[in-house]
């Protein structure tokens, strides 16, 4: 595993996501966490809304059963989404963090992200909340999720803490933050990301990519599919991409899944990839993704095989 320093925290390039673990037995999730740690994964991504708080509670039970695990964990959670609205008010941020701390059975959260931009946000309130959480030792590092560069710039001008992270959706099949730079002056749609990739690189903000294996499309029957592009249902639509990944997996003696994540990690922006699997046998497929020595040419061939244009 390769690690990077984020605001004084050593965080692995591969992150284990927890959004879909609520309906899995506790024993299953314990195995998943232990395998992740064995693979060198030390960062675990949560949100207060995942499973209505159940996903955080599951980790809290795991930590309570084996307190020594906490020292090997970078716990990251998000707040700001309410049923039918967004809320980045002072009260909601503080209440959300207190709730997450209780559910996770921990005294501090390593990384707190604001889950979505709130057009009604009062940045002075966010600044006040961050100050209180930092001074009380409840949160170590702060960041955002799904924010544009201009939104980060706006918020950063009000707060004292550096926004260290922006978590965005990205995979080889879906990567508007890449497209927007490649499609400059070509007439192709650019994803309206307002130069987010370059903004984050310029300001040393780590991009975390969720949905790192995801695609979304409507097939010939009218069925709308949203899921991993390596599944049987997606293989017709993404035949060229999967063929390319399988070929490179043979070349580098690894799995197509590891190559797909290596594609994200190869970018010089130094991104992290969030893996949302719920099964240890699936997580095992990503072992060694940090060691796949993709070339720049292979990176572009993967990009092209996913249906993106190279002009």
N, C-alpha and C positions, 0 to 999 in steps of 0.2 A: 504494500500500500504506500502511496505517496501522500504526504501531508503538506498542508500549507498553513502559515500563520495568519489567523484572522483576528485582529484586535487583541493579540496576546494568547489566543487559543489555537492549539495545534489540531486542525480538523482534517480528516481524510478526504481525498478527492471523491471517494464513493460514500454516499449517504444512504442509510436505510430509512425509507418512508413508512409511515404507520397508518395511513388513511383507511385502509381496508382490513385491519386486523380485528375489528370489534366482534365479528362472528366466529372467530377461530378460538379453539380451546386454549386455556392458559398454557398448557404444556407445549402446544405448537409454537406459541409466541416466545416461550422461554428458549426452545431449541433455536428459533430464528435469531434471537438476540445473541445467544452464545456462539452460534456459527458466525454471525457478523463480526463479533469481537475476535474470533479465531482468524478471520480473513483480514483483520487489521482495520475493519470499519469501526470508527469510534463515535460517529455523529448520527443521531437518531432524530428524525424530523416528525414533529407533531403539529397539531392545531387544536385550539379549544373546541372547535366544532366537529372534529373527527369522531364519528360514532357518538355524537352528542356528549363528548367528554369521556366515553368509555375507553377509547384507545389510550388516553393518558392514564386512566385508572389501571389498565392492564400493566403498563410499565411500572406504575406505582407498586403493584403487587409483586412484580418481579424484583424490584429494588428492595422491597421490604423483606422478601424471602432471602435475598442474598445482597446485603448492603455493600459488600465489597465491589460489586459490579459498578456502582455509581462512579467510582474513581476512574473507570475505564470508559465512561460515557460523556459525550458532549450532547446535552439535551437541548434541543431547539424546538420552540413552539411558536405559534402564530395567534394573533387575535385581530378583531376588527370586523368580523362578519356576524351579523345577527340575522334572525329569520326575517327575510324580506327587506333587509336594509344593511347598510354599512355603518359602523360606529367607531370612530377614532377619538372619542371624547376622553377627557382625563378620567372620569369615573369609570368608563367602560374598560379602558386599558388597565387601570389599577385592579379593578374587580376581576378581570380576566386572568391577570397574572396570579393573583391570590388563589383563584380557583385552580389554575394549572399547577401551582406549587403543591397544593393539597392533594390533587389527583395523582401527581407524579411522585409524591412522597419524597420531596426533596426541599432543601432550604433555599436553593437558588436555581435559576434558569441560565444556562450558558449563553444562549442566543435567543433573542426575541425579535420576531418579524411582524410588521404590520401587514396583514393578510391581503388586503385590497385597498386601492386608493378610495378615499371618502371625499366626494366633492364638497361635502359640508364640513370637512375637518377644519378645526381651529388650531393652527400650528402652535400657538402659544400654549394650548392645553397639552398637546403632545410633548412639547418641551418640558413642561412642568411634570408630566407623568414620568418621562425618561429620567429627569433629575432625581425624582424621589426613588425610583426603582434602582438607579445606579448607587445612590448614596446609602440606601438601606442594604445593599448587597444582594438584592433579589434578582438582578439581571446583570450580566457581565458585558454582553455585546449586543448591539442593536442593528436592525436592518429592516428591509421592506420586501414585499413580494408583489409582483405584477405592476410595478410602478414604471412609468416612462422616465426618460432622462430629465425632462423638464419638471416632472413632479418631484423627483428626488432632489433636484437643484433647489426647488422652492422650499421643500421641507427642511433641507440641510441648512438653509439660511437662517432658520429659527432655532435650531437645536445645537447644543454644545457637543454632543456625542457624534462621532463620525458614523454615518450609515455604512456599514461594512459589507452588506450583502443585498442583492436583489434576486429573488427567486422567480424564475419565469419558465413558461412551458417551452420545451425544445426537444426535438429528436431529429434524426436524419430525415424523417418523413415530414416533419413540421418544424420549420426553423425560420420564421419571418425576421428574427433579429439578424440572421445571416443573409437572407434574401435581400433585405433592404440595402445592404452595402454592395452586394454583387450586381443588383439590378439598377444601379445608378445610371441614368442617361440611356436606358434601353427601352423604355416604354412599358416594361413589365410592372405589375403591381408590386409595391415595396413593403407591404405589411404595416405601414404607418407606425413604425417603431421609433421615429424621430432620432435616428442615430444612437439608439440605446446601447448597442454593443460598444461602439467607440466611446460613448460617454462613460460607461463603466470602466473600460480599460484606462481611460485618461485619469479617472479619479480613484483608481485602485479599489474598485468595488467588485467583490467576487460575485460572479453570476452562478447561481445554483439552478440546474435544469431539472424540472419535474416532467413527468410524461416522457422520460428518456427513451422509451421503446414504443411510444404511442403513435397511432395514425387515426384518421377519421375520414370516412367516405360513404357514399351511397352506392350500393352495387346495382347490377342490372335488373334485379327483382324489385328494387325500391327499398330494400332493407338498409337501414343506416347502421353502419358498424363503427364502433369506437373501441379500440383496444390495441394490443401489441401487433406490430406489423409482421412478426415472425409466426403468428398463429395460422392455422390452416385456412381460416376464413379470409385472411388478408393476403395469402400467398399469390393469388391470381393478380390482384391489384398491384402488389409490390413484388412481382416475380423477379424483376431485374435487380432490385435492392437485395432481396434475400439470396439471389444467386451470387451477387458480388460479395456479400457477407460470408456466405458459405465457402466461397473460394479463398478468401483471405483467412478464414478460420483454419482451413487446411494448410495454407502456407505458413501460418504462425503457430500451428499446433494448439489451437484454442477453440472456443465456441463462437458461433455467430453473434450471440448475445454480448460476449466480451468485446468483439470487434465493434459492435454498434456503440458501446459505451466508450471504447477507445477513440472512436470518431469524435465524440464530444470532448474528451480529455485532451486530444491532440491540439485543439485550438490554442493559440498562444495567449488567449485571454485568461487561461488558468481556471477554467470552469470546474465546478463540482457537479456530479450527476446523482440525482435522487432516484433510487430504485424502490419501487412500490410493491415488490412481491410479498406474498404472505406465507410462502412455503420455503423451507430450508433447501429442498432439492432444486428449486428454481434459483434461489440466491447463489447456490454453488456454481451456477452457469457463468456468473460474472467474475469468478475468481481469476485473477491474473490480468484483468482488463487494463490495469495501469502499466503492464509490461509489454503490451502489443506495440511493436515499433512501426506504426503506420508511417508511410511517406506522405509528403504533401500531395503528390500525384494521386496516391490511393485515396486520400481524403476527398479530393475533388471527384474521383470516380464514384465513390459512395454517394456523394451529394448529387451527382448527375443521375445515378441509377435510381434514386428515390423520386425522380421526376422533375427535379429542378433544372433550369436551363443554364448552360454555360455559353455565353455569347462570344 
